[in-house]
């Protein structure tokens, strides 16, 4: 007979359709609570709101960042929601637990010039050069998550139409346009890819290592970090930085927030709205350029300067 935690794992995998990485994060956070309760000889389903509140105080006293505390609490709430869903509990002991106050953390964004410098840092004379250039162009040109990039398949590329079919969180698929540069670099990479000895089971994956296997998340992080250092960029750059930059640059150039939501594969528009907080200067410039009151002021200033000449 499966334990409660085993059933919870199956619930996250089969009923919630979460990715392996998300499931691992949920279970890792829950394990912190489980260890705490085990030391107190209390089964998770027997934990009271008071005990759970003590646990939150405990992790806070350890100096864990409020954002990490909030994530742990979210994982714990998910577990107890599962217990209620399965009729193991009648009442939710986490209902009155409050998340710690955390400020808005704006994502790091690269300028177009910085992205160009990263692409220019790629040494195309190396065997992996063309592949890495295609990776950067796809990350920035289409805003893919790193998990979506490493699982991208040749059979899901529609190069003539300029689209690719991407599988996002919860196995949800979406069509994503490819930029002209991404199309060009992927086609060039396919020529190099055909020279590889590809291992069985990896024939359909777009991006492979030199041994003919699928790239891992860690490999993509290393590629991005190494190129950023070569380009002399001091920002904390990760594959996700290109996704943030993709969305920010679209917004700055007038893209509709709903369209950005669909392109990024966000389930909620609230997640996409984060990007509206990124560039206050851009928003101010937009108002200055587009609002009739501001435009009138600018026109009057221009007339005054003409008279003064």
Secondary structure, DSSP 8 states (H G I E B T S, - for coil): ---HHHHHHHIIIIIS---HHHHHHHHHHHHHHHHHHHHTT--GGG--HHHHHHHHHHHHHTT--HHHHHHHHHHHHHHHHHHHHTTS-SS-TTTT---------------HHHHHHHHHT--TTSTTHHHHHHHHHHHHHH---HHHHHT-BGGGEETTTTEEEEE-GGG-EEEEE--HHHHHHHHHHHHHHTTS---TT-TTBS-B-TTSSB--HHHHHHHHHHHHHHTT--S---HHHHHHHHHHHHHHTT--HHHHHHHHT-SSHHHHGGGGGS-HHHHHHHHHHH-HHHHHHHHHHHHHHHHH-
